Amino acid sequence: MKPCIFLFTAGLLDAILTHVGISLGFIEEGNPMMREIIDEGWSYFYLIKIFLPMVLIFLFYLKPFQGIIRKLLISTCVLYLSVLAYHMVWVILYLNTPT
């Protein structure tokens, strides 16, 4: 259950920080597919960022911690942890930038 809560929270936090960073002009979206989605509208971006982790959480509840679902869930959590670490780096750099 804890990985599911982390996954949803991390996905939402990633979406919010990405939105803030792009809006402030401090970062650019590195994923070309997500960049296209952002160009279509932020609501699509948020829908995808929330929908995809929810699909994985739903699959987890069908077969908790078994086989490929367990590997996908853990791998996604590790990936989101690294993305959030990257976000923290640019947030710190942004806050330390003289105005």
C-alpha positions as CSV (number, residue, x, y, z in Angstrom):
1,M,0.0,0.0,0.0
2,K,2.8,2.4,0.8
3,P,4.3,2.3,-2.7
4,C,0.9,3.1,-4.1
5,I,0.5,6.2,-1.9
6,F,4.1,7.3,-2.8
7,L,3.5,6.7,-6.5
8,F,0.3,8.8,-6.5
9,T,1.8,11.6,-4.4
10,A,5.1,11.6,-6.4
11,G,3.2,11.8,-9.7
12,L,1.1,14.7,-8.5
13,L,4.1,16.5,-7.0
14,D,6.0,16.0,-10.3
15,A,3.2,17.5,-12.3
16,I,2.9,20.5,-10.0
17,L,6.7,21.2,-9.9
18,T,6.9,20.7,-13.7
19,H,4.1,23.2,-14.2
20,V,5.6,25.8,-11.9
21,G,9.1,25.4,-13.4
22,I,7.9,25.7,-16.9
23,S,5.6,28.7,-16.1
24,L,8.5,30.5,-14.4
25,G,10.7,29.8,-17.4
26,F,13.3,28.0,-15.3
27,I,13.0,24.6,-16.9
28,E,11.8,23.0,-20.1
29,E,10.0,19.7,-20.4
30,G,12.6,17.1,-21.4
31,N,10.2,14.4,-22.6
32,P,9.1,15.3,-26.2
33,M,5.8,13.5,-25.8
34,M,4.9,15.4,-22.7
35,R,6.0,18.6,-24.3
36,E,3.4,18.0,-27.1
37,I,0.8,17.3,-24.5
38,I,1.7,20.5,-22.6
39,D,1.3,22.5,-25.8
40,E,-2.2,21.1,-26.1
41,G,-3.0,22.3,-22.6
42,W,-2.1,21.8,-18.9
43,S,-5.3,20.0,-18.2
44,Y,-4.2,17.1,-20.5
45,F,-0.9,17.1,-18.8
46,Y,-2.4,16.7,-15.4
47,L,-4.9,14.1,-16.6
48,I,-2.0,11.9,-17.9
49,K,0.2,12.5,-14.9
50,I,-2.6,11.3,-12.6
51,F,-4.2,8.7,-14.9
52,L,-1.0,6.6,-15.6
53,P,-0.1,6.1,-11.9
54,M,-3.7,5.3,-11.2
55,V,-3.6,2.5,-13.8
56,L,-0.6,1.0,-12.2
57,I,-2.2,1.2,-8.7
58,F,-5.3,-0.5,-10.1
59,L,-3.2,-3.3,-11.5
60,F,-1.5,-3.6,-8.2
61,Y,-4.8,-4.2,-6.5
62,L,-5.7,-6.9,-9.0
63,K,-2.5,-8.8,-8.2
64,P,-0.7,-7.2,-5.3
65,F,3.1,-7.6,-5.4
66,Q,3.1,-10.4,-7.8
67,G,5.4,-10.8,-10.9
68,I,5.6,-8.0,-13.4
69,I,3.1,-5.7,-11.5
70,R,5.4,-5.7,-8.5
71,K,8.4,-4.9,-10.7
72,L,6.5,-2.1,-12.5
73,L,5.4,-0.6,-9.3
74,I,8.8,-0.6,-7.7
75,S,10.5,0.6,-10.9
76,T,8.1,3.5,-11.2
77,C,8.6,4.5,-7.6
78,V,12.4,4.5,-8.1
79,L,12.0,6.5,-11.3
80,Y,9.7,9.1,-9.6
81,L,12.2,9.4,-6.7
82,S,14.9,10.3,-9.1
83,V,12.7,12.8,-10.9
84,L,11.7,14.4,-7.6
85,A,15.4,14.6,-6.7
86,Y,16.0,16.4,-10.0
87,H,13.1,18.8,-9.3
88,M,14.6,19.6,-5.8
89,V,17.9,20.5,-7.5
90,W,16.3,23.1,-9.8
91,V,14.1,24.4,-7.0
92,I,17.2,25.0,-4.9
93,L,19.0,26.6,-7.8
94,Y,16.0,28.8,-8.5
95,L,15.7,29.9,-4.9
96,N,19.4,30.8,-4.8
97,T,19.3,32.8,-8.0
98,P,19.8,36.5,-7.4
99,T,16.8,38.6,-8.6
